[in-house]
Amino acid sequence: MSRSPFAANPPAEPASYSWEATDEGVAARFGIPVEQVVRFDLNTSPAPPALLAEMLAAGRFETSLSEYPPGDYRHLVEAAAARYGVGADEVVPGCGADEVLDMCVKAFLPAGGRSVIPTPTYAMYRVHTEQRGGVVVPVPRMGPDRGFALDLPAVRDAARDASVVWLCNPNNPTGAEEPDGAIEQLVAEIAADASGAGRRPPAVVVDEAYAEFTGRSVIPMRTRFPNLVVVRTASKAYALAGLRVGFAVAAPETLRRIALFRPPGSVGTISESVVTRALREPAAMEANVARVATERPRLAEALAAVGWAPYPSVAPFLLVDLGSRARASFAAEALMRRGLVPRTFSPGHPAAQCLRLTVRAPHENDRLIAAVREIAPEVPA
Ligand SMILES: Cc1ncc(COP(=O)(O)O)c(C=O)c1O
């Protein structure tokens, strides 16, 4: 019997992201109507801006949908550059921040190269590193009593023989941001160490997926530190996660290197056209940020009232420590039975005993609050 040459050497299972169940999966598992499912697990926003429906109804986009998107994404790049206060030669788009992170790995991390990841943080830095044959160097963050801040001396040490350092600010899943000046100090020290040793500094990738919620950014530092790459997205404050658009922002020479790894046409024409307009007309994004600023303390207070006090957060989500993974799993299951999907963390994850809850629309947060009031007394000690 002839055997397929493809089956001869199956590749080892690569590291991968583990997704929460889909709306349909949750509905089927718990026997509830799919329209009752609300995502408190994905840090997304409750509704896209009105301009999306308007543009889809008009059906007119940058170019005809029978063609590929414009190769240079000029309008999108110019709109992002204007929004972020940089030159058009300092922005490259990707299919979500996730593709941008992957481009950064391809651009800066050689096989066997070291990738410094302050933990806990966004899972994809590890996944991209391992998929490209890099070596993950985890550096634990400080504890909650220190605001989950970066352990600056430890990150600096680890950066000495690294190719890439990943900083997420505000950080997912803790919801905390670095104290003023901390990232600047770290990037300056990393650059000084490298120049003292006569080698190139590692790329420092600062993932600012949630920066609109604080109004702070390290983008202005790119002119002094060409090894700095800032990652932004249309998925969070702009409420357009389904369109999959993200950006790398960096000094022109760094940007050119990242752009070498941009796949052709990975941002679709509809996505390009809608996000271009959303960047030019930020009123809906600003209203979304204001919604989170009002709803976050209300939700945090209601959680605290039942003994689920979340850690302080500047992000559109709250991290609640339930004391053990068993308690977190019990609470997650009880929430999902009511159609409310929290983010859980696998055993061994530094936040395994926690639930992460997205701050959503007022009526959705009301449902969460009502559910938590019922569930909290039932969670076993
Ligand atoms: C810190 C961080 N970076 C990047 C992403 C992915 O963003 P995008 O939807 O633009 O790929 C997420 C999504 O949750 C995130 O939390």
The ligand as a Gaussian input file, in Angstrom:
#p B3LYP/6-31G(d) Opt

LIG

0 1
 C       -2.524000      43.200000      24.488000
 C       -3.171000      42.749000      23.229000
 N       -2.504000      42.864000      22.073000
 C       -3.050000      42.485000      20.913000
 C       -4.320000      41.950000      20.871000
 C       -4.879000      41.506000      19.554000
 O       -5.391000      42.599000      18.885000
 P       -5.958000      42.486000      17.391000
 O       -7.419000      42.216000      17.512000
 O       -5.682000      43.820000      16.817000
 O       -5.215000      41.391000      16.712000
 C       -5.055000      41.799000      22.037000
 C       -6.409000      41.217000      22.005000
 O       -7.007000      40.864000      22.981000
 C       -4.464000      42.220000      23.249000
 O       -5.105000      42.090000      24.414000

